[in-house]
Amino acid sequence: MSKRKYSKYEKARIVGARALQISMGAPIIIEIPKNVMDPLRIALVEFENGAIPMTVKKRSRTK
């Protein structure tokens, strides 16, 4: 994932989708501390490190 600025809605969607994947048994992409067990916290760490393999397609606004 590139280091671009996401809106708070895009971030929530990406992290939420990744947390759901993790809770359903998807492999964790990066090394996390042993005390972190919550899928949402794991997804946030992945997001902050740019490791989530998701993209956001934005529609262009044309008038």
C-alpha positions in Angstrom: 0.0 0.0 0.0 1.4 3.4 -0.9 2.0 6.1 1.6 -0.9 8.3 0.6 -3.4 10.2 2.7 -6.7 8.4 3.2 -9.8 9.9 4.6 -11.0 8.7 7.9 -13.8 6.8 6.1 -11.4 5.0 3.8 -9.1 4.2 6.8 -12.0 2.8 8.7 -13.2 0.7 5.8 -9.7 -0.7 5.1 -8.8 -1.5 8.7 -12.3 -2.9 9.4 -12.1 -5.2 6.4 -8.6 -6.4 7.3 -9.7 -7.0 10.9 -12.5 -9.1 9.7 -10.1 -11.1 7.5 -7.8 -11.6 10.5 -10.6 -12.7 12.8 -11.6 -15.3 10.1 -8.1 -16.8 10.1 -6.2 -14.8 7.4 -2.4 -14.8 8.0 -0.9 -11.8 9.6 1.4 -10.0 7.3 3.9 -8.4 9.7 5.5 -9.2 13.0 3.4 -8.0 15.9 4.1 -8.0 19.7 3.1 -11.1 21.5 0.7 -9.2 23.7 -1.4 -7.9 20.8 -4.3 -10.4 20.3 -7.1 -8.1 19.1 -7.7 -8.3 15.3 -8.6 -4.6 15.1 -5.3 -3.6 16.8 -3.4 -6.0 14.5 -5.1 -4.4 11.5 -4.2 -0.9 12.7 -0.5 -1.9 13.1 -0.5 -3.3 9.6 -2.2 -0.2 8.3 0.3 2.1 10.0 3.2 0.1 8.5 1.7 0.2 5.0 1.4 -3.6 4.9 -2.3 -4.1 4.1 -2.7 -5.3 0.5 -5.8 -3.3 -0.3 -6.4 -0.3 -2.5 -9.1 2.3 -2.7 -10.6 3.2 -6.0 -11.9 6.8 -6.1 -14.4 7.9 -8.6 -13.5 11.2 -10.3 -16.0 13.9 -10.1 -16.8 15.4 -13.4 -19.4 18.1 -14.2 
